[in-house]
Amino acid sequence: MGWLINLIVTLAVGGVSGWLAGKIMKTENSLVMNIIIGLIGGGVGGIVMSFIGLGATNIIGDILISVVGACLCIFVYNKFIKK
């Protein structure tokens, strides 16, 4: 039962951080795309922040790191992949 709660919280954090990154970067995405961007952004943000020496200790920190990573992913996509 604990894994289900963790999954729901992870998807919620991914959705919120993807939505916030979309608003910051001025992109329009669906809910599913926001969740995907937020989850990928969480991984990218975690890696980037670990190089700097920072980490999250609560859900607000997780969201902030995910938003930073998602914004970075959106930037890279818009700059190098999207034509």
N, C-alpha and C positions, 0 to 999 in steps of 0.2 A: 504494500500500500504506500510506503514511503517513496518508492520510485515514481509512482503516478503523480504525487504532489510535486516532486522535483521536476518532472517533465512539464507539468502545467506551469510552474514558476519559470522555468527556462523559456518556454514558449511565450509567456507573458512579458518577460524581460526582453526577449528578442523582438516582439511586436512593438513594445513601447520605444525601445531604442531605435528600431528601424523607422518607425513613424517620426520620431524626433529628428533623426538624421535626414529624412526626406524633407521635413520642414526647413531645416537649416540649409540644406543644399538645394532647396526649391525644386524637388522632383515630385511627381505624382505616381504613386505605386499602389497596388492592391494590398489587402491585408496579408495575403500569403507572401507576396514579395517583400513586404515590410518585415515579416518574421524571418524570412530567409536572409535578408540583408542584415538584420539585427543579430542573428546567430553567427553569420560569417564575421560580422563586425566585432562581435564579442571575442572571437578567436584572434582576429587580427589585432584588436585593441589590447588584448592580453599579452600578445607577443611583443608589441611595440612598447607597452608600459613596462614589461619585464626588462627590456633593454635599458630603459631609463632608471629602473629600480623602484617603480611604483606598483602598487597592487590594491585591490579592493578588499574591504573587510565587511561590507554589508551590501544590501541590495541597491542602494543609491549609488554606491561606488561601482557596482557591476553595470548599472545602467549607463553611468557616465563613461566608463571605459568602452562599453559596447557602442555608444553614440560616436565616440572619437574614432573607433575602428570602422564603423559603418560609414561615417563621413569620408574617411580615407578610401574605403572601397568604392564609394560613389564617385569620388574625385578621379581615381585611377580609371574607372570604367568610362567616365565621360571624356577624359583626356586622351586615353590611348586605345580604347576598344570601340566606343561608339563613333560612328562616322557621320 
